[in-house]
Amino acid sequence: PLGSGTKLRMPDDQLFEYDSDGLQPSAVGQLQKLGTLIQRNPKATFSVEGYTDSFGSMEYNFDLSQRRADSVKRYLVEAMGISPSQIQTRGYGATKFRASPNGSIEEQSPNRRVEIVVRTSEG
């Protein structure tokens, strides 16, 4: 079983096209692995957290990051049969940077991501 607070990071460039919340075909393999992990931990809940780079307005980035988190949840619920109550979503927009927010689109790639945070009854 996974411990509470465990974070799984999924780079956005493997999940979404730039500036889009539509899942890429290449995302399916990663999301199926994630879905299997969730199915093996039925007592845990999972928080899907979306992040963006610093390009665009704050409001736009919060909206995009929320839509991306929702897209991941929708896939897990519709394609893998996971209970919607086991997955929460949250968009954080252009916050909690992993690379400089002053970099180019390519340099900011690590900022465009989805993180999955595990919450268990023990934690």
KALIN-V8859 format. One record per pair of residues at least 6 apart in sequence whose ideal C-beta (glycine too) atoms are under 8 Angstrom apart, sorted by the first residue. I is the first residue (numbers start at 1). J is the second residue. If there is no record, write none. Layout:
# KALIN-V8859
I|J ; I|J
This chain:
# KALIN-V8859
1|41 ; 1|44 ; 1|120 ; 2|37 ; 2|41 ; 2|44 ; 2|118 ; 2|120 ; 3|118 ; 3|120 ; 3|122 ; 3|123 ; 4|44 ; 4|118 ; 4|119 ; 4|120 ; 4|122 ; 4|123 ; 5|117 ; 5|118 ; 5|119 ; 5|123 ; 6|117 ; 6|118 ; 7|115 ; 7|116 ; 7|117 ; 7|118 ; 8|34 ; 8|37 ; 8|115 ; 8|116 ; 8|118 ; 9|113 ; 9|114 ; 9|115 ; 9|116 ; 10|30 ; 10|34 ; 10|72 ; 10|113 ; 10|114 ; 10|115 ; 10|116 ; 11|109 ; 11|110 ; 11|112 ; 11|113 ; 12|51 ; 12|68 ; 12|109 ; 12|112 ; 12|113 ; 12|114 ; 13|109 ; 13|112 ; 14|24 ; 14|26 ; 14|27 ; 14|30 ; 15|23 ; 15|24 ; 15|27 ; 15|30 ; 15|31 ; 15|68 ; 15|72 ; 15|114 ; 16|22 ; 16|23 ; 16|24 ; 16|27 ; 16|68 ; 16|71 ; 16|112 ; 17|24 ; 18|105 ; 18|112 ; 19|56 ; 19|64 ; 21|64 ; 21|67 ; 21|68 ; 21|70 ; 21|71 ; 22|71 ; 23|31 ; 23|71 ; 23|72 ; 23|75 ; 27|75 ; 31|72 ; 31|75 ; 31|76 ; 31|79 ; 31|80 ; 32|79 ; 32|80 ; 34|72 ; 34|76 ; 34|116 ; 35|75 ; 35|76 ; 35|79 ; 35|80 ; 35|82 ; 36|80 ; 38|44 ; 38|46 ; 38|76 ; 38|80 ; 38|82 ; 38|86 ; 38|87 ; 39|80 ; 39|82 ; 41|118 ; 41|120 ; 42|86 ; 43|120 ; 43|121 ; 44|86 ; 44|118 ; 44|119 ; 44|120 ; 44|121 ; 45|85 ; 45|86 ; 45|87 ; 45|88 ; 45|118 ; 45|119 ; 45|120 ; 46|86 ; 46|87 ; 46|88 ; 46|116 ; 46|117 ; 46|118 ; 46|119 ; 47|87 ; 47|88 ; 47|89 ; 47|90 ; 47|116 ; 47|117 ; 47|119 ; 48|69 ; 48|72 ; 48|73 ; 48|87 ; 48|88 ; 48|89 ; 48|90 ; 48|114 ; 48|115 ; 48|116 ; 49|69 ; 49|89 ; 49|90 ; 49|91 ; 49|92 ; 49|114 ; 49|115 ; 49|116 ; 49|117 ; 50|64 ; 50|65 ; 50|66 ; 50|67 ; 50|68 ; 50|69 ; 50|72 ; 50|89 ; 50|90 ; 50|91 ; 50|92 ; 50|113 ; 50|114 ; 51|65 ; 51|92 ; 51|93 ; 51|94 ; 51|95 ; 51|96 ; 51|111 ; 51|112 ; 51|113 ; 51|114 ; 51|115 ; 52|61 ; 52|64 ; 52|65 ; 52|93 ; 52|94 ; 52|111 ; 52|112 ; 53|61 ; 53|94 ; 53|101 ; 53|105 ; 53|108 ; 53|109 ; 53|111 ; 53|112 ; 54|61 ; 54|94 ; 54|97 ; 54|101 ; 54|102 ; 54|108 ; 54|111 ; 55|105 ; 55|108 ; 56|64 ; 56|94 ; 58|93 ; 58|94 ; 61|93 ; 61|94 ; 62|91 ; 62|92 ; 62|93 ; 63|91 ; 63|93 ; 64|91 ; 64|93 ; 65|91 ; 65|92 ; 65|93 ; 66|89 ; 66|90 ; 66|91 ; 67|91 ; 68|91 ; 68|114 ; 69|89 ; 69|90 ; 69|91 ; 69|114 ; 70|89 ; 72|89 ; 72|114 ; 73|84 ; 73|87 ; 73|89 ; 76|82 ; 76|87 ; 77|83 ; 77|84 ; 77|87 ; 94|101 ; 94|111 ; 97|108 ; 97|111 ; 98|110 ; 98|111 ; 98|113 ; 99|107 ; 99|108 ; 99|109 ; 99|110 ; 99|111 ; 100|107 ; 100|108 ; 101|108 ; 101|111
